[in-house]
Amino acid sequence: MATITLDPAFRVAPVDRRLFGTFVEHMGRCVYTGIYEPEHDTADDLGFRRDVADLVRTLGPTVVRYPGGNFVSSYRWEDGVGPRAERPQRLDLAWRTVESNEVGVDEFVGWSRRAGMEPIMAVNLGTRGVQEAADLLEYCNHPGGTRLSDLRRVNGSKEPHDIRMWCLGNELDGPWQVGHKTAQEYGRLAAETARAMRMVDPRVELVACGSSNSAMPTFAAWEREVLEHCYDLVDHVSLHTYYDPAPVEKTTHLASSRDLDRMITTIAATADHVGARLRSRRRLTLAVDEWNVWYQSRFAGQDRLSYDRSHELIEDVYDVYDAVVVGSLLITLLRHADRVAIGCQAQLVNVIAPILTRPGGGAWAQTIFHPFAQAAAHARGEVLRVEPQVATYEDGLYGDVPLVEAVATLDDESGTLTIMCVNRSLAETVRLEAGVRAFPDASVLEATALWDDDPSAHNTEMRPDRVAPRPMDVTVEDGIAHAHLPPVSWAVIRLQTTRPTPTPHVSASLEG
């Protein structure tokens, strides 16, 4: 049995809606025949697939990072603006293909906002630097009256794109990155770029590159040295993390969020240490702007790619195990809502993605689509502190792992209390008892679980709903919500309450 206690007095932080972000990179079929396919039956006036856009709206991401990823570290943004017939084709050094530049910043910003998302733009600090980043920002955000802002207007975007969030490069700690740098080199470049960009538009939020994963030999040391240079010039530091199911046991894969939890606490502590040493009054937050399950060991690697290859790349197919891991990663992001401001699941379509497409054919949701869509739709208001009391199992990589992981959010405006949880047990149903005595009128609005008798089941174009959330029985009696969580499952329980009474403010005074 697992027990949790919910109380409106014990709050972590408001849910930043940018936690539910996504990522589109010029990689494989993410852009071309993914979101963009002018010859498709559903293509809109700009050449973007309407069937994909409909699925994106259902998925519910709030922000979208673009154009990379490794791709951005040798990207020339000027190639992707102006008349399409005049745009050059270039070698993409990251993914060993030829980039047509049919889709660039103007098209992408228009598409993202049509699909209900705000863009997060990354700048090339691999092969380029301060001037090019400032130029791109001027092109996007300056109203007019300069060469670059007037060029945007000539290209069809009379109003500024007004992009507020910018990433200062991508994974420059990694030797695989075009323009890989030391922490000292990158820290100075990030600081110089940040200063210039704030001169162009002081409203921007800036993300400094953090570690590419927790196994990097420079993990945490990279952040310390980078932030020594740019702590007071940036707003966030990034974390990237992917979890590969192939080389590990299922029980280890299901415990992957334990690593993300450690990454968040470690880098938050590192940032705070730098801030304290610099005597800064600022407190940086984290942008986990690439995260997902990725069968990385099946990928031959960038060096094995050739420029004459097809566009298909890393089109992983996800099962129930993977959906439960994605659910646990979302729970972890929410549990750290006081330090994590941004999360971007990578990527959106075809490339390690919740949505798959067939060129000229259909588009469908993978298993991992559903936890994200439910969290984005229902995790609103503030995160409540939840500490499940439940049995654990011993894992060789992650140590003691609780069978059940959970988080809850409370939307004061609607009175909706949402519990999201996973059951990591491979074989056992776990009885969940959620104490809701602090909400004496709580009643069940909706309860679903994503699971299957065959946890290796996945969705296909012909069977797009093979794995999806299904109704689950939940009752509330004597201040306790009762549920049974199937093995290897993700569950969402939504309760209706009246607006909770605020905890009385207690003041103290000293009398002489």
Helices and strands as residue ranges (DSSP letters): E 2-5, E 11-14, G 17-19, E 21-23, H 50-59, E 63-66, G 70-74, G 77-80, G 84-86, E 90-92, E 97-99, H 105-114, E 118-123, H 130-141, H 147-154, E 165-168, H 183-200, E 205-208, H 221-230, G 231-233, E 236-243, H 250-254, H 257-277, E 285-293, G 296-298, G 302-304, H 320-335, E 340-346, E 355-357, E 363-365, H 369-378, E 382-384, E 392-395, E 399-402, E 404-411, E 416-423, E 430-435, E 443-450, E 470-471, E 474-477, E 480-485, E 489-496
